């Protein structure tokens, strides 16, 4: 999220004077403490959204973990005491959620002392120890919470040695945000320091999270934020519904949250060059990173209007800065991009839009979505599907006397959006990572995205006055996903295909479904063919594979072939129509054994002709005939009877080479040309 420091850097003198005046007024809080006549209170708007989402998708998706490596003379008894003090002090850590009289409510439970969960992970080998820490932290972070029972946190200590431990905190997002971890760790550090000197101080909070919830609700219901709501409705009424990124797999009917993160680092020299350009363009590092991400998303999607979400702390009163809770709000930075504009112009646009957005950041995003009255999509998040989050090293650092503290990354293997860029500004560079939905993107695509992002940073700092079109032309082309589905073992066709794809400079990803799964792949929405349906499907079909084990005189032979041919036509046409996919159907030649059975051969040719004729009527299916290709390449002998019998590899290498060559030529001349 953008920090106050980032905002102030980019303000003009007039804006700065206005900010000082506004800040003086805003810090005079009118948040009042609510009477505790009951332990049940209304949920905040952000909590309501979390509560609603949790009903449909639990299993640890909305857990927020943080982990710290502590080195030194560590008193576990004191650490346990101070964590208990934090939970006793903050009502949010003793809150559970349920409906009361059909109203989603937050319920404060009384404090009960707890013991720290301690796990011994002594391991002398550094690499094995790191792997064990990562595995244990991930397992802790994925454990689901029961919002109705609580507690909605877990505190674990992993003991590595007498002077080394890992403190891992896992909280549900409904009771905390990223800022909250700074509050927790600062309170731990302060209380730990006091207890080392024999002092036990228990400071009371002026207000708690439920007081904020009631205050926020009164402001919104009283119309105090109507001007902000009107701003966002006007700003986003014509916003695009989604972004057209190079997804490797087709989006399902409902949103999934499976994900992972690929990390990267931007070195000090590059960050210095970025910082210098920020000064020249009267902006901050936040604006530079957001603008570079916007450029990257435009380059990958070619969308001229983009929406990227970004969180804001939303703690505008002094009392709120010291609370643990879900205060964070989301704003949308909408950009309009033309190939002829320069990056410097895009930077200015993004900077100005950020300033506007942050000045209208108190209205809950949930209220904005409701006000827009847009049709809810179960497939993805509303308004934006890409998120940018920036933090400063100072927000993560904590100082405990006699103890060295280091933040450890925790892999939760979830993704709440299609794609999120997380960046932490350090003294020696930028530590960043792309979190992505693994049901939409392959790892290779994200790794290439990282390289492209780093390239854009380099080119931007060299000359920000280049046009957007020039920057986009430097990006890698999207890989064409090619999925081979076959009724026999088709692996040998891969080598000649790769040879010609490389020679023709086609950026590709070639993948093979398990053989003998033609029908399954055509109808299974979770199959490899469907997940790669935005690329090109290659169906290698040898009809005799449908009648393996049947005698030539079997009366059912014709019925089986006819029935399978009809089903294939139906499934293949339905697949391309549903997914608007490009498919190459390669009808493979029969074996020598079948060619010697006149009646079987006739029945197979009859079914082949029907399949070819019906599929050719569909403009998205190209049909190749294997017999004709054998003649074209003057291959008189191409069947491999022994290979067919022992490994279902029915052709000699020469024929696989011819097959691969013709497939690539067809891909290049038809499928690729029609997809642009």
Phi, psi and omega in degrees: 000154180287137180269166177300324180299317179298315182299312185296323181303325188264004183276145171283173181299319181293318179296322180295318179297318178295323180295319181298316179297314181296322182296319179300319182288318186291330182287344175281084190290142174248022176283123180253149178286128181281141178299135182266050178286343177220162177261008181247135183219162177293147175283152172289168181295321178294320178295321179301318180295318177297318179299315180297314182294326181295332179293334183257335184215096176253213178083025175088006182300323186256023174283144179239105182259159171209144184223143184227134173267121181249128179236130179143195179276093190259125177266104181294329179294321178291319179301318178295319179298314185289327176293322174297322180295322179296316181293321179294324184286321187257113179299330182300331179279355177242023184257140172236173188225138178197176175259135176238118186054043177069010180252123176300125187228158171250136188236123182271126179262154178292155179289136172228131181296145181228161176257145177293141172277120184242131179234130179271123181233041180297121180209113184292329181285117184302319182291320178293322179295316179300320180294320180293320178298314180299316181295316182292317179298318179295321180294318178297315184293333183273346183296128182286158174250151171263107185297337183276345186248310182076183351293158183260037176212158172221131178243119181238145171242123175258114183274119180262322178198185181296334183237022179215123175223163172243125175258116182245126179246129176232120182233152174282142184300337183292343180243003182202165171223185183300321179300325185301328180294326175296320177297312182300310185291325177294322178290322176299313182298315182295313182292323178297318180297316180297316184292328176299331180260017175077016181253137176234104180250134180239092179277138180267149177273138180294317175226160178240178185297322181296331176293320176297318181302313181293318179298315180297316183296319179296321180297316183289314180294335178273003176080012183289342180247017181298325180295324178291320178297317179297323178300311184291322178297318177293324182288322190250005184298331179250019181292147177296149182285331181206177179243144185258073181278164181282069181294139178276334183232147182291140179292135180283179182287338176229151182292138175246166185232017177287134183201178173203173182232134173252123186263153175207170185225136175255121189289164184305316183299317179293321180294322177298317179295321177298315181298319179298318178294325178299317179298315180297326183261010175059049179216187183243173177298328177300314180295324179295312181293317178297319180293319179295320177294319178299317178297316179298316180295323175295317181297326181277328185258335187061018174284133181273347176233124186231145174239124176237129179276153176208140182277151172235148186296323177060040176238074187274355176249145184303320183298327184288336181294341184255009183258153171262127181168176182267087178260336188306140176235164180241135173241163184244127176259108181261130181237144173245124192236139174232145183300332185278344181284157179269165176296323179302321178291321176296318179302313179298318179297313181297316179302312182294320179294325177297315180299317177298312184299316183289340175278353179231042191260002183274333180291125182302139180303327180299323178291325178296314180299317178297317180295329179289338178054045179269154179290123182291133177254129177282348186278331183204170180292150182286149173073310181220153177235000179238136184235144172238130180230125179236135176230161178256151179303326182296333180287339183260339186283148178212146183239119176239127183306127176077005182230130176270129185243130178228132178282132178252139176289146178236125179267117180258350177055042174227162176212119182276346178228170178303316186207134177224135174255119176253131181224133175244123182276113181253172178292330185250016179152199178235122174265123187221167178199141173264115172269131186219154178281118184284352173274356179242324185240144170272156182301319181303321180296318181290321178298320176293324179298321178298313179299320179293321179296316179294324177295316179300318178302315180298312182292323179297314182291332177291316183200094181286356180269004171293156179282159177301319179301321179294318179296316182298323181295341180276349182283155177292149176285151179296135176291135176273119179278124179241121184246119181264124178237127189220154176273358179218179180288113187250007182309318182299343179284346183296316184298309178295327177296313180298322178302310184286326177297320177293318182296324180273004177057044175264123176283117189221162168228113183259124181226148184241127171282154176304138184289162182069030178232036186299307181297316182299317182294328181287335185247348184270114181294343179261358182287167183298320181296316180292319181292338176254024188291346176279356176258228183233130176264136179239113182255115178257111190237119172246110190298333181294343177293342177284341186239026178302134177087355179266139178286149182300334182267005182295127183294341182276354188305308183295320181295318180296314180297317181295315181296314180294323178296316179296318179295319180298314179302314181297312184293317183295315180292321178296320181298309183291327178291320181291317186258357184052044183267160172260129183229138172250120178258118180250110179274110190275148182292153181285164178285164177300325181297314180291323181297341178270356179253097190303313184292316177298317179301317181295317180295320178295315180297325179297315179292322178299316181298320179294316179299313182299315183295316182288318181291326180296339178291339179272121185297346181263002180243122174258135184248129175243141181253117184299324179297318181294326180290324176298319178293317182302321182265009176055048178258103181280328176235121183219348178280146178237091184298318181294316179297324179294316183291320187271328184221012182058034174252090196277353186235155174287164183301323183299323182285321176301323178296315178296318179300311180299320179297314181292324177298315180294321178297320178293318177301313184291319187275335183240295187299313183291322181295322183283339178265357178082000000 
